[in-house]
Amino acid sequence: MEEPLKRTCLHDSHVALGAQMSTFAGYDMPIQYAGIIEEHNAVRRHCGMFDVSHMGEIVISGPQSEEFTGHVFTNDVRGIRAGKVLYGMMLYPDGGVVDDLLVYKMDDQKWLLVVNASNVDKDFEWLSKQASGYDVRLDNLSDFYGEIALQGPEAEKVTAEVLGMDLKDLEFYTFRIEPYRMDSAAGAISGLPAGSVEPLIVSRTGYTGEDGFEFYGSFALIRSIWDRLLASGVTPCGLGCRDTLRFEVGLPLYGHELSSDITPLEAGLGMFVKTDKPEFIGKEAILSQKEKGLDRKCAGIELKDKAIPRAGYPVESCGVQIGTVTTGYNSISTGKSVCMAMLKKDYTVPGTEVQVRIRKKVFPGVVCKKRFYDKNYKK
């Protein structure tokens, strides 16, 4: 018997807005509202907001929390200050990826891991197995946090004008905890008195290639923020354009550019794997792969025609398959038909001519960098 679909704390709003809903990671999630192109362009040119409450939140706490976090995480958490966010991966011993994630240092004995929605249970089980012998506590708080991503060049301005938060000094990949005053409606829903203040985690992070923020808090808090942003005219955006946006700037999606069968080096994410730190799960496998050299690597391909390459389509050279498309679209921001693909290493040199087989036809293309649109982060 199938488990019923989960719903985020903003589900009723999506339905009321007439969103096209679909199943994702066990949740009933909005794919689009007005349309993927309109929502995509709103984020690139102004700002848009996403319900990402389906993402997972796992807390590691205790005297050995830094040591344990460093043991399971490829990036180097040693000595970073509270308020810093790091991107990296958890690896299997063979170098395959358990998940890619963000790590938030709350304080010296508390770390928040934000993981992919489809991997929450797997990640928590994996972490629990690795924690043996460490003086740490693991808490899966995914069912208690809501999350909104506000993304786009006007995100800072909107946050100040609508939410009353001055975040101009919040640096890229850092966070702080803001005291957020509930409005009367949110207070009534949560059972809290109107005007009560709750802690809100605000980070200058995102998954679109644009400046923006991610807000984590209680369900009532997230509903309050969503309603205020919606009333101010911010465009609600679905998972459809979340994928087109991240793809254009070369950001990976677990299950496509990363997986248990794809290492960070093959994905082109070696900068987030710090092999100079003493140890982490998978380090030996990564060092071995570095020494032997890669057999394959993720690269970009631009097609010369308007055909759309989809995940799983074969990439060929002179009739011989040399790789597979991992993600492909007609790029909304550039108008080009492009894709990311896992290719044999010899074919990943920019300028190499290849062909993508789409159904029964073969379309010519050329290998290029996998970032098809320049990122516009605030540094």
C-alpha positions in Angstrom: 0.0 0.0 0.0 1.4 3.4 -1.0 2.0 6.0 1.6 -0.1 9.1 1.3 1.6 12.2 -0.2 3.1 14.6 2.3 2.1 18.2 2.2 4.2 21.2 3.2 2.9 23.9 5.5 2.2 26.1 2.4 0.2 23.4 0.5 -3.1 25.2 0.9 -1.7 28.4 -0.6 -0.4 26.5 -3.7 -3.8 25.0 -4.2 -5.6 28.3 -3.7 -3.2 29.9 -6.3 -4.1 27.3 -8.8 -0.6 25.8 -9.0 0.0 22.7 -11.1 0.8 20.1 -8.5 2.9 16.9 -8.9 4.6 14.3 -6.7 8.2 15.0 -5.8 10.2 13.2 -3.1 7.0 12.0 -1.5 5.4 15.5 -1.4 2.6 17.1 -3.3 4.6 20.0 -4.7 3.9 23.0 -7.0 5.5 22.6 -10.5 4.3 25.9 -11.8 1.8 28.7 -11.3 1.6 31.2 -14.2 4.1 29.2 -16.2 7.8 28.1 -16.0 9.1 30.7 -18.4 7.3 33.6 -16.6 8.5 32.3 -13.2 12.1 31.7 -14.5 12.3 35.3 -15.9 10.9 36.8 -12.7 13.8 35.3 -10.7 16.4 36.4 -13.3 15.1 39.9 -13.7 13.3 40.7 -10.4 12.7 38.1 -7.7 10.6 35.0 -7.0 9.9 32.8 -4.1 9.9 29.0 -3.7 8.4 26.7 -1.2 11.2 24.4 -0.3 9.8 23.1 2.9 10.3 19.6 1.6 14.0 19.9 2.1 15.5 18.0 5.1 17.0 19.4 8.2 19.2 17.3 10.4 21.0 18.6 13.5 24.3 17.3 14.9 25.0 18.4 18.4 27.3 17.4 21.3 31.0 17.7 22.4 32.3 15.9 19.3 29.9 17.5 16.8 32.6 19.3 14.8 34.8 16.2 14.6 31.9 14.0 13.5 30.7 16.6 10.9 34.2 16.7 9.5 34.2 12.9 9.4 31.1 12.6 7.2 31.5 15.8 5.1 33.9 16.5 2.3 34.4 20.2 3.0 36.6 21.4 5.9 34.6 22.6 8.9 37.6 23.0 11.2 37.8 26.4 12.8 35.0 28.1 10.8 33.0 30.7 12.7 29.5 30.4 13.8 27.2 31.8 11.1 29.1 30.2 8.2 27.5 27.9 5.6 29.5 25.4 3.6 28.5 23.3 0.6 29.9 19.8 0.2 29.0 16.1 0.0 28.7 13.0 2.1 30.5 10.1 0.5 30.4 6.3 0.6 33.8 4.7 1.1 34.0 4.1 -2.6 33.7 7.8 -3.4 30.1 7.7 -4.6 27.9 10.4 -3.2 25.4 9.8 -0.4 24.1 13.3 -0.8 25.1 16.9 -1.5 24.2 19.3 1.2 24.7 22.6 3.1 26.2 22.6 6.6 25.4 25.5 8.9 27.6 26.1 11.9 25.2 27.2 14.7 27.8 27.1 17.4 30.8 25.0 18.5 28.5 22.1 19.5 25.6 22.4 17.0 25.5 22.0 13.2 22.5 22.1 10.9 22.6 19.9 7.8 20.2 20.8 5.0 19.8 17.8 2.8 17.9 16.9 -0.4 14.2 16.0 0.2 14.5 12.7 -1.6 17.4 11.6 0.6 16.3 12.6 4.1 15.6 9.1 5.5 18.6 7.6 3.8 20.9 10.4 5.0 19.7 10.1 8.6 20.2 6.4 8.6 23.6 6.8 7.1 24.6 9.4 9.7 23.3 7.3 12.5 25.4 4.3 11.4 28.6 6.5 11.2 28.0 8.1 14.6 29.0 5.0 16.6 31.9 6.0 18.9 31.2 9.7 18.7 29.8 11.8 21.5 27.1 13.3 19.4 23.3 13.5 19.1 21.4 13.4 15.8 18.0 14.9 15.4 15.9 14.7 12.2 13.9 17.9 12.4 12.7 17.8 8.8 9.0 17.6 9.9 9.3 20.7 12.0 11.0 23.3 9.7 9.3 25.2 6.9 11.5 26.9 4.3 11.2 29.6 1.7 13.8 30.6 -0.9 13.5 34.2 -2.1 15.7 34.6 -5.1 16.6 37.3 -7.7 18.4 40.6 -8.0 15.7 42.4 -6.1 15.6 40.0 -3.2 17.6 42.2 -0.8 15.3 45.2 -1.5 12.1 43.1 -1.1 13.3 41.6 2.2 13.9 45.1 3.6 10.7 46.7 2.3 8.3 43.8 3.0 9.8 41.9 5.9 11.6 44.7 7.6 15.0 43.0 7.5 18.2 44.8 6.6 20.4 42.1 5.1 22.8 44.1 3.0 25.7 43.2 5.3 24.9 39.5 5.3 27.7 37.9 3.3 27.3 35.2 0.7 27.1 31.7 2.4 26.6 33.1 5.8 23.5 33.2 8.0 22.1 34.8 11.1 19.1 34.2 13.3 16.5 37.1 13.1 13.8 37.8 15.7 10.7 37.7 13.5 7.4 39.3 14.7 4.4 37.2 13.8 1.4 38.9 12.2 -2.1 38.4 13.7 -3.2 35.8 11.2 -0.1 33.6 11.7 -0.3 34.0 15.4 -3.9 32.8 15.4 -3.1 29.8 13.3 -0.2 28.7 15.5 -1.9 29.5 18.8 0.6 32.1 19.6 -0.4 35.6 20.6 -0.4 38.2 17.8 2.9 40.1 17.7 4.9 37.3 19.3 8.5 36.9 18.2 10.0 33.7 16.9 13.6 32.9 15.8 14.1 32.8 12.0 17.2 31.4 10.3 18.1 33.6 7.3 21.0 32.6 5.0 22.4 34.3 1.9 22.2 31.1 -0.1 20.1 29.7 -3.0 19.9 27.3 -5.9 19.3 29.7 -8.9 22.5 31.5 -9.6 21.0 34.7 -8.4 21.4 36.7 -5.2 18.8 35.7 -2.6 18.0 34.3 0.8 16.6 31.1 2.4 14.4 31.4 5.4 14.0 28.5 7.9 11.4 28.5 10.7 8.3 27.1 12.3 5.3 26.4 10.0 3.4 29.4 11.3 6.5 31.6 10.8 7.0 30.4 7.2 3.2 30.9 6.4 3.4 34.4 7.7 6.5 35.3 5.5 4.9 33.6 2.4 1.7 35.6 2.8 3.5 38.9 3.3 5.7 38.3 0.2 2.7 37.2 -1.8 0.6 40.2 -0.9 3.5 42.5 -1.9 3.5 41.0 -5.4 6.5 38.6 -5.3 6.1 35.9 -7.9 5.5 32.4 -6.5 7.6 29.9 -8.4 7.4 26.1 -8.7 9.9 23.3 -8.9 9.8 23.5 -12.7 11.8 26.8 -12.9 13.9 25.9 -9.9 15.3 23.2 -12.2 15.8 25.4 -15.2 17.4 28.1 -13.1 19.9 25.8 -11.4 20.7 24.0 -14.6 21.6 27.2 -16.5 24.3 28.0 -14.0 25.8 24.5 -13.8 24.5 23.5 -10.4 24.1 19.8 -9.9 20.9 17.9 -9.0 21.3 14.7 -7.0 20.2 11.7 -9.1 21.4 13.5 -12.3 24.8 15.0 -12.0 25.5 13.4 -8.6 24.6 9.9 -7.3 26.0 6.9 -5.5 27.6 6.0 -8.9 29.1 9.4 -9.6 32.0 10.9 -7.6 32.5 14.6 -6.9 35.5 14.6 -9.2 33.5 13.2 -12.1 30.8 15.8 -11.4 33.4 18.6 -11.6 33.0 19.4 -7.9 36.5 18.6 -6.6 36.8 22.1 -5.1 34.4 21.1 -2.4 36.4 18.0 -1.5 39.2 19.0 0.8 41.7 16.1 0.6 44.2 18.1 2.7 42.2 17.6 5.9 43.1 14.6 8.0 40.3 12.3 7.1 36.7 11.9 5.9 34.7 9.0 4.6 35.6 8.3 1.0 39.0 10.2 1.1 41.0 7.2 0.1 38.8 6.6 -2.9 39.0 10.2 -4.0 42.8 10.2 -3.7 43.0 7.0 -5.7 40.8 8.5 -8.5 42.9 11.6 -8.6 46.1 9.5 -8.9 44.7 7.2 -11.6 42.9 10.0 -13.5 39.2 10.2 -14.5 37.6 8.0 -17.1 34.6 10.3 -17.4 33.5 13.8 -16.4 30.4 16.0 -16.6 30.5 18.6 -19.3 28.2 20.9 -21.2 27.0 20.5 -24.7 25.4 23.1 -27.0 23.2 21.7 -29.8 23.3 23.4 -33.2 19.5 22.8 -33.6 16.5 23.5 -31.4 15.9 19.9 -30.4 15.7 19.4 -26.6 18.1 16.8 -25.1 16.6 15.0 -22.1 18.2 13.1 -19.3 19.1 9.6 -20.4 19.6 10.4 -24.1 22.8 8.9 -25.6 25.7 11.2 -26.6 27.7 9.8 -29.6 30.8 10.4 -31.6 31.0 8.9 -35.1 28.1 6.5 -34.2 29.7 5.3 -31.0 28.1 6.1 -27.6 30.5 8.2 -25.5 28.2 9.3 -22.7 24.7 10.1 -21.5 22.7 13.4 -21.0 22.1 14.1 -17.3 20.0 17.3 -17.7 18.8 19.1 -20.8 16.6 22.1 -21.7 16.1 24.8 -24.2 17.7 27.5 -21.9 15.2 30.1 -21.1 17.8 32.8 -20.4 19.9 32.2 -23.5 17.5 30.6 -26.0 20.0 27.8 -26.7 19.4 24.1 -26.7 21.9 22.8 -24.1 22.6 19.9 -21.8 24.9 18.6 -19.2 26.2 15.1 -19.9 28.5 12.5 -18.4 31.1 11.9 -21.1 34.3 9.9 -21.6 37.1 12.1 -20.4 38.7 12.4 -23.9 35.6 14.0 -25.2 35.2 16.7 -22.5 37.5 19.3 -24.1 35.6 22.4 -25.1 35.1 22.6 -28.8 34.8 18.8 -29.3 32.1 17.9 -31.8 29.6 15.3 -30.6 26.1 14.2 -31.4 23.0 13.7 -29.2 20.6 11.0 -30.2 17.0 12.2 -29.6 14.6 9.4 -30.3 15.5 8.2 -33.7 17.4 11.3 -34.9 21.0 12.4 -34.2 21.6 16.1 -33.6 25.1 17.7 -33.8 26.5 19.6 -30.9 29.7 21.0 -29.4 31.2 20.5 -26.0 31.3 23.6 -23.8 31.5 24.6 -20.2 28.5 23.4 -18.2 27.7 26.9 -16.9 25.5 28.3 -19.7 24.6 31.5 -17.8 26.7 33.6 -15.5 25.9 33.6 -11.8 24.9 36.8 -10.2 25.7 36.2 -6.6 26.5 39.0 -4.2 30.0 38.5 -3.0 
